Amino acid sequence: MIDISKLKEHVYDVVGALYEVHKELGAGLNECCYQEGLEIQLEQSGIQYDRELSFHPKYHDIEMKTYYRVDFLCKRDIILECKSVDELNNNHRAQSFNYMRLLNHPCGLLVNFAPKNIVIERYFYDTEKRNILDVYGRFVHRYR
């Protein structure tokens, strides 16, 4: 069973880094600017990360030629997707959920830097039940 309270603690300093970037850069810049700022902040904060991590999904346990690129993988298991859009939508969420599932990682952060107040959505993937849960442990999505 997934322990959301423990996972929430695990993402705490990464969320702090996101707030720092938004506080420094403000609203309305392009996504690349925020990603570069976040890379600097993660480095300065001593948070382990990989930027633009590429991976190949598998079909019937065979690695496919196509690949996806995750904006950031923090602490080896937090998928972090950055956006700078008017509003996050279900396509943005589906992208994050699929990355969590395909990489089998328990934490996902979807952040929108564009608004005046940063929007950070936190999700957790229960690898056993194949469910995506929100920060309150409520069911969001199920994979078969």
C-alpha positions, 0 to 999 in steps of 0.5 A, a space after each residue: 500500500 502506498 504511504 502518501 504522507 511519507 511521499 509528501 515529505 519526500 517532495 517537500 524540498 522540490 516543491 520549495 525549489 519550484 516556489 523559489 523559481 517562481 518568486 524570482 522569475 515571476 509569472 508569464 515567461 516561457 517554459 524553457 526559462 523556468 526550466 533553466 531557472 529550476 535547474 540552477 535552483 535544484 543544483 544550488 539546493 543540492 537536490 539530485 536531478 536529471 533534466 530532459 531524461 529520455 526513455 523508451 516505453 515498452 510494449 509486451 516487454 520489448 523496448 520501443 524505438 520511440 522515446 519520451 523526454 521527462 522535463 526533470 526526474 528528481 531524487 530518482 523517483 519524482 517526475 516533474 513536468 513544467 508548463 507555462 500555460 493559461 491553465 493546466 488541462 487533462 492532457 497535461 495531467 495525462 502526460 504526467 500520469 503516463 510518465 509515472 506509470 511508464 517509469 514506475 515512479 511513485 511521485 509526480 509534480 505538474 507545475 504551471 509557472 505562467 499564472 500570478 500564483 504558481 500552480 503545483 499539482 501533486 500526484 502519487 502512483 500506487 504501483 501495486 494497484 496501478 492507481 493515480 492518487 491526489 495529495 489527499 489519497 483520493 483516486 484520480 485515475 486507474 490503469 488496467 
